[in-house]
Amino acid sequence: MKALIQRVDEASVSINGELYSKIDKGLLVLLGVEKSDTLDNVYKLADKIINLRIFEDEHEKMNLSLKDIGGELLVVSQFTLCGNTKKGTRPSFDNAAQPKIANNLYEEFLNYSSKFVNTVKHGKFGAMMKVSLVNDGPVTFMVEK
């Protein structure tokens, strides 16, 4: 399971030209689910992301987590994170989980995260989406479990 996380001042998802979901200060999570992923990966990754100290404290040091600041979370399914680009010029998606399994783990990521974060928004699994964000920093990390 892979997640590209970005610290944002705001982020949103639009589908077919209409706003689908939006958050203010928090994290945008692009989530890729691989064939080998299990519920254990979901819980470990969610815990890591929610508790990762990447927000600034009063001394401008990255010392606070999403949980600490009461930030919001926007999670977007992104199977292309599972793409392998090592050979040739066309990515291979052999590592990506089948859609039904990926969707179930994605939904569990959302449900589990909502136990610790007050505002958890999401994209629509499998939809063509336009994701907009104002990256704060910029601060971006790849997190894997």
PyRosetta script that sets phi, psi and omega in degrees:
from pyrosetta import init, pose_from_sequence

init()
pose = pose_from_sequence("MKALIQRVDEASVSINGELYSKIDKGLLVLLGVEKSDTLDNVYKLADKIINLRIFEDEHEKMNLSLKDIGGELLVVSQFTLCGNTKKGTRPSFDNAAQPKIANNLYEEFLNYSSKFVNTVKHGKFGAMMKVSLVNDGPVTFMVEK")
pose.set_psi(1, 131.7)
pose.set_omega(1, -178.5)
pose.set_phi(2, -125.9)
pose.set_psi(2, 145.1)
pose.set_omega(2, 175.6)
pose.set_phi(3, -139.2)
pose.set_psi(3, 129.0)
pose.set_omega(3, 169.4)
pose.set_phi(4, -97.3)
pose.set_psi(4, 116.5)
pose.set_omega(4, -176.9)
pose.set_phi(5, -113.6)
pose.set_psi(5, 140.8)
pose.set_omega(5, 179.2)
pose.set_phi(6, -130.2)
pose.set_psi(6, 130.2)
pose.set_omega(6, 175.1)
pose.set_phi(7, -76.2)
pose.set_psi(7, 125.4)
pose.set_omega(7, -173.3)
pose.set_phi(8, -128.6)
pose.set_psi(8, 152.0)
pose.set_omega(8, 168.5)
pose.set_phi(9, -83.7)
pose.set_psi(9, -28.9)
pose.set_omega(9, 174.2)
pose.set_phi(10, -164.5)
pose.set_psi(10, 155.6)
pose.set_omega(10, 177.0)
pose.set_phi(11, -155.7)
pose.set_psi(11, 152.5)
pose.set_omega(11, -179.9)
pose.set_phi(12, -151.5)
pose.set_psi(12, 161.7)
pose.set_omega(12, 176.2)
pose.set_phi(13, -125.8)
pose.set_psi(13, 130.7)
pose.set_omega(13, 174.1)
pose.set_phi(14, -118.9)
pose.set_psi(14, 143.2)
pose.set_omega(14, 177.3)
pose.set_phi(15, -129.3)
pose.set_psi(15, 128.7)
pose.set_omega(15, -178.0)
pose.set_phi(16, 52.3)
pose.set_psi(16, 40.4)
pose.set_omega(16, 176.1)
pose.set_phi(17, 79.0)
pose.set_psi(17, 2.8)
pose.set_omega(17, -179.1)
pose.set_phi(18, -117.2)
pose.set_psi(18, 139.2)
pose.set_omega(18, 178.3)
pose.set_phi(19, -61.4)
pose.set_psi(19, 127.0)
pose.set_omega(19, -179.2)
pose.set_phi(20, -102.9)
pose.set_psi(20, -44.3)
pose.set_omega(20, 176.7)
pose.set_phi(21, -157.6)
pose.set_psi(21, 156.7)
pose.set_omega(21, -175.6)
pose.set_phi(22, -152.0)
pose.set_psi(22, 143.3)
pose.set_omega(22, 172.8)
pose.set_phi(23, -128.8)
pose.set_psi(23, 162.3)
pose.set_omega(23, 170.5)
pose.set_phi(24, -100.9)
pose.set_psi(24, -145.8)
pose.set_omega(24, -173.1)
pose.set_phi(25, -51.7)
pose.set_psi(25, 127.6)
pose.set_omega(25, 179.7)
pose.set_phi(26, 164.8)
pose.set_psi(26, -139.9)
pose.set_omega(26, -177.7)
pose.set_phi(27, -127.5)
pose.set_psi(27, 135.4)
pose.set_omega(27, 167.3)
pose.set_phi(28, -96.5)
pose.set_psi(28, 125.7)
pose.set_omega(28, -179.5)
pose.set_phi(29, -117.0)
pose.set_psi(29, 117.8)
pose.set_omega(29, 171.2)
pose.set_phi(30, -96.6)
pose.set_psi(30, 117.5)
pose.set_omega(30, -168.3)
pose.set_phi(31, -112.9)
pose.set_psi(31, 123.0)
pose.set_omega(31, 177.1)
pose.set_phi(32, -111.2)
pose.set_psi(32, 128.4)
pose.set_omega(32, -178.5)
pose.set_phi(33, -107.8)
pose.set_psi(33, 126.7)
pose.set_omega(33, -178.5)
pose.set_phi(34, -102.1)
pose.set_psi(34, 163.3)
pose.set_omega(34, -177.4)
pose.set_phi(35, -54.0)
pose.set_psi(35, -38.2)
pose.set_omega(35, -174.0)
pose.set_phi(36, -83.3)
pose.set_psi(36, -1.3)
pose.set_omega(36, -174.9)
pose.set_phi(37, -73.7)
pose.set_psi(37, 146.6)
pose.set_omega(37, -179.4)
pose.set_phi(38, -131.7)
pose.set_psi(38, 177.8)
pose.set_omega(38, 175.6)
pose.set_phi(39, -59.5)
pose.set_psi(39, -34.8)
pose.set_omega(39, 178.3)
pose.set_phi(40, -59.2)
pose.set_psi(40, -41.1)
pose.set_omega(40, 176.8)
pose.set_phi(41, -62.1)
pose.set_psi(41, -40.4)
pose.set_omega(41, 179.5)
pose.set_phi(42, -58.5)
pose.set_psi(42, -51.9)
pose.set_omega(42, -175.4)
pose.set_phi(43, -66.0)
pose.set_psi(43, -42.3)
pose.set_omega(43, -179.9)
pose.set_phi(44, -65.5)
pose.set_psi(44, -42.9)
pose.set_omega(44, -179.2)
pose.set_phi(45, -67.7)
pose.set_psi(45, -44.8)
pose.set_omega(45, 178.6)
pose.set_phi(46, -60.2)
pose.set_psi(46, -46.0)
pose.set_omega(46, 178.2)
pose.set_phi(47, -58.7)
pose.set_psi(47, -44.8)
pose.set_omega(47, -179.6)
pose.set_phi(48, -60.1)
pose.set_psi(48, -48.1)
pose.set_omega(48, -177.2)
pose.set_phi(49, -65.1)
pose.set_psi(49, -46.4)
pose.set_omega(49, -176.9)
pose.set_phi(50, -65.2)
pose.set_psi(50, -31.5)
pose.set_omega(50, -176.0)
pose.set_phi(51, -103.5)
pose.set_psi(51, 0.1)
pose.set_omega(51, 179.7)
pose.set_phi(52, -66.5)
pose.set_psi(52, 126.4)
pose.set_omega(52, -174.3)
pose.set_phi(53, -87.6)
pose.set_psi(53, 87.4)
pose.set_omega(53, -177.4)
pose.set_phi(54, -126.0)
pose.set_psi(54, 10.1)
pose.set_omega(54, 174.8)
pose.set_phi(55, -106.4)
pose.set_psi(55, 146.2)
pose.set_omega(55, -174.6)
pose.set_phi(56, -76.4)
pose.set_psi(56, 141.0)
pose.set_omega(56, 173.1)
pose.set_phi(57, -90.5)
pose.set_psi(57, -169.5)
pose.set_omega(57, -177.1)
pose.set_phi(58, -66.6)
pose.set_psi(58, -13.9)
pose.set_omega(58, 178.2)
pose.set_phi(59, -101.8)
pose.set_psi(59, 13.1)
pose.set_omega(59, 179.9)
pose.set_phi(60, 61.4)
pose.set_psi(60, 31.8)
pose.set_omega(60, 175.8)
pose.set_phi(61, -106.3)
pose.set_psi(61, 140.8)
pose.set_omega(61, 175.3)
pose.set_phi(62, -69.6)
pose.set_psi(62, 97.9)
pose.set_omega(62, -173.2)
pose.set_phi(63, -139.9)
pose.set_psi(63, -1.5)
pose.set_omega(63, -176.6)
pose.set_phi(64, -119.8)
pose.set_psi(64, 147.2)
pose.set_omega(64, 179.6)
pose.set_phi(65, -97.9)
pose.set_psi(65, 171.7)
pose.set_omega(65, 174.4)
pose.set_phi(66, -56.1)
pose.set_psi(66, -42.6)
pose.set_omega(66, 179.0)
pose.set_phi(67, -62.3)
pose.set_psi(67, -43.1)
pose.set_omega(67, -179.1)
pose.set_phi(68, -60.3)
pose.set_psi(68, -39.1)
pose.set_omega(68, -175.4)
pose.set_phi(69, -91.8)
pose.set_psi(69, -3.1)
pose.set_omega(69, -176.6)
pose.set_phi(70, 66.5)
pose.set_psi(70, 33.3)
pose.set_omega(70, -177.6)
pose.set_phi(71, -74.8)
pose.set_psi(71, 170.7)
pose.set_omega(71, -178.6)
pose.set_phi(72, -104.4)
pose.set_psi(72, 160.7)
pose.set_omega(72, -175.5)
pose.set_phi(73, -129.3)
pose.set_psi(73, 129.8)
pose.set_omega(73, 173.2)
pose.set_phi(74, -120.9)
pose.set_psi(74, 117.7)
pose.set_omega(74, -175.4)
pose.set_phi(75, -112.6)
pose.set_psi(75, 125.3)
pose.set_omega(75, -178.6)
pose.set_phi(76, -123.5)
pose.set_psi(76, 125.0)
pose.set_omega(76, 177.3)
pose.set_phi(77, -66.0)
pose.set_psi(77, 133.1)
pose.set_omega(77, -174.9)
pose.set_phi(78, -143.4)
pose.set_psi(78, 83.8)
pose.set_omega(78, -176.3)
pose.set_phi(79, -64.4)
pose.set_psi(79, -21.9)
pose.set_omega(79, -178.6)
pose.set_phi(80, -66.7)
pose.set_psi(80, -16.7)
pose.set_omega(80, 174.0)
pose.set_phi(81, -63.8)
pose.set_psi(81, -22.0)
pose.set_omega(81, -179.7)
pose.set_phi(82, -88.2)
pose.set_psi(82, 1.1)
pose.set_omega(82, -179.2)
pose.set_phi(83, -69.7)
pose.set_psi(83, 141.5)
pose.set_omega(83, 177.0)
pose.set_phi(84, -104.1)
pose.set_psi(84, 121.4)
pose.set_omega(84, -178.0)
pose.set_phi(85, -112.7)
pose.set_psi(85, 16.4)
pose.set_omega(85, -175.8)
pose.set_phi(86, -68.9)
pose.set_psi(86, -35.0)
pose.set_omega(86, -178.0)
pose.set_phi(87, -112.8)
pose.set_psi(87, 138.3)
pose.set_omega(87, 174.2)
pose.set_phi(88, 66.1)
pose.set_psi(88, -160.8)
pose.set_omega(88, -176.8)
pose.set_phi(89, -119.5)
pose.set_psi(89, 6.7)
pose.set_omega(89, 177.0)
pose.set_phi(90, -120.6)
pose.set_psi(90, 122.0)
pose.set_omega(90, -179.0)
pose.set_phi(91, -61.3)
pose.set_psi(91, 146.0)
pose.set_omega(91, 173.6)
pose.set_phi(92, -102.8)
pose.set_psi(92, 134.5)
pose.set_omega(92, -179.6)
pose.set_phi(93, -110.8)
pose.set_psi(93, 25.2)
pose.set_omega(93, 179.8)
pose.set_phi(94, -58.8)
pose.set_psi(94, -28.2)
pose.set_omega(94, -178.3)
pose.set_phi(95, -80.1)
pose.set_psi(95, -16.6)
pose.set_omega(95, -177.4)
pose.set_phi(96, -69.9)
pose.set_psi(96, 140.3)
pose.set_omega(96, 177.6)
pose.set_phi(97, -68.0)
pose.set_psi(97, 153.4)
pose.set_omega(97, 174.9)
pose.set_phi(98, -61.0)
pose.set_psi(98, 146.8)
pose.set_omega(98, -174.0)
pose.set_phi(99, -51.7)
pose.set_psi(99, -43.5)
pose.set_omega(99, -178.0)
pose.set_phi(100, -63.2)
pose.set_psi(100, -44.6)
pose.set_omega(100, 179.2)
pose.set_phi(101, -67.1)
pose.set_psi(101, -45.2)
pose.set_omega(101, 179.8)
pose.set_phi(102, -59.8)
pose.set_psi(102, -43.3)
pose.set_omega(102, 179.8)
pose.set_phi(103, -63.5)
pose.set_psi(103, -41.9)
pose.set_omega(103, 179.0)
pose.set_phi(104, -61.2)
pose.set_psi(104, -43.1)
pose.set_omega(104, 180.0)
pose.set_phi(105, -70.9)
pose.set_psi(105, -36.4)
pose.set_omega(105, 175.1)
pose.set_phi(106, -60.4)
pose.set_psi(106, -47.3)
pose.set_omega(106, 178.9)
pose.set_phi(107, -62.7)
pose.set_psi(107, -39.0)
pose.set_omega(107, 178.2)
pose.set_phi(108, -67.2)
pose.set_psi(108, -36.0)
pose.set_omega(108, 175.7)
pose.set_phi(109, -59.5)
pose.set_psi(109, -44.6)
pose.set_omega(109, 178.6)
pose.set_phi(110, -63.1)
pose.set_psi(110, -48.8)
pose.set_omega(110, -178.6)
pose.set_phi(111, -61.6)
pose.set_psi(111, -46.3)
pose.set_omega(111, -178.9)
pose.set_phi(112, -64.3)
pose.set_psi(112, -44.9)
pose.set_omega(112, -179.6)
pose.set_phi(113, -60.9)
pose.set_psi(113, -35.1)
pose.set_omega(113, -177.9)
pose.set_phi(114, -67.8)
pose.set_psi(114, -11.9)
pose.set_omega(114, 175.0)
pose.set_phi(115, -74.4)
pose.set_psi(115, -20.5)
pose.set_omega(115, -173.4)
pose.set_phi(116, -119.9)
pose.set_psi(116, -17.7)
pose.set_omega(116, -177.5)
pose.set_phi(117, -121.9)
pose.set_psi(117, 129.1)
pose.set_omega(117, -176.6)
pose.set_phi(118, -64.0)
pose.set_psi(118, -41.1)
pose.set_omega(118, -177.7)
pose.set_phi(119, -116.8)
pose.set_psi(119, 110.6)
pose.set_omega(119, 175.9)
pose.set_phi(120, -122.7)
pose.set_psi(120, 114.2)
pose.set_omega(120, 177.7)
pose.set_phi(121, -111.7)
pose.set_psi(121, 170.9)
pose.set_omega(121, -175.7)
pose.set_phi(122, -154.8)
pose.set_psi(122, 166.2)
pose.set_omega(122, 170.7)
pose.set_phi(123, -87.6)
pose.set_psi(123, -166.3)
pose.set_omega(123, 178.7)
pose.set_phi(124, -113.6)
pose.set_psi(124, 117.8)
pose.set_omega(124, -175.9)
pose.set_phi(125, -54.9)
pose.set_psi(125, 128.4)
pose.set_omega(125, 175.9)
pose.set_phi(126, 81.8)
pose.set_psi(126, -5.2)
pose.set_omega(126, -177.9)
pose.set_phi(127, -86.5)
pose.set_psi(127, 155.6)
pose.set_omega(127, 169.5)
pose.set_phi(128, -79.5)
pose.set_psi(128, 120.1)
pose.set_omega(128, -174.2)
pose.set_phi(129, -125.0)
pose.set_psi(129, 153.0)
pose.set_omega(129, 170.0)
pose.set_phi(130, -108.9)
pose.set_psi(130, 118.9)
pose.set_omega(130, -178.9)
pose.set_phi(131, -107.1)
pose.set_psi(131, 126.1)
pose.set_omega(131, 178.4)
pose.set_phi(132, -118.7)
pose.set_psi(132, 146.3)
pose.set_omega(132, 178.9)
pose.set_phi(133, -155.2)
pose.set_psi(133, 156.3)
pose.set_omega(133, 168.4)
pose.set_phi(134, -115.5)
pose.set_psi(134, 101.7)
pose.set_omega(134, -177.6)
pose.set_phi(135, -72.6)
pose.set_psi(135, 130.6)
pose.set_omega(135, -179.5)
pose.set_phi(136, -93.6)
pose.set_psi(136, 107.9)
pose.set_omega(136, 177.7)
pose.set_phi(137, 136.5)
pose.set_psi(137, -77.9)
pose.set_omega(137, 2.6)
pose.set_phi(138, -73.8)
pose.set_psi(138, 143.9)
pose.set_omega(138, 177.0)
pose.set_phi(139, -128.2)
pose.set_psi(139, 117.0)
pose.set_omega(139, -178.0)
pose.set_phi(140, -141.1)
pose.set_psi(140, 134.3)
pose.set_omega(140, 178.7)
pose.set_phi(141, -135.1)
pose.set_psi(141, 147.8)
pose.set_omega(141, 169.4)
pose.set_phi(142, -100.2)
pose.set_psi(142, 125.9)
pose.set_omega(142, -178.9)
pose.set_phi(143, -122.6)
pose.set_psi(143, 132.6)
pose.set_omega(143, -179.0)
pose.set_phi(144, -130.7)
pose.set_psi(144, 145.9)
pose.set_omega(144, 174.6)
pose.set_phi(145, -141.7)
pose.dump_pdb("model.pdb")
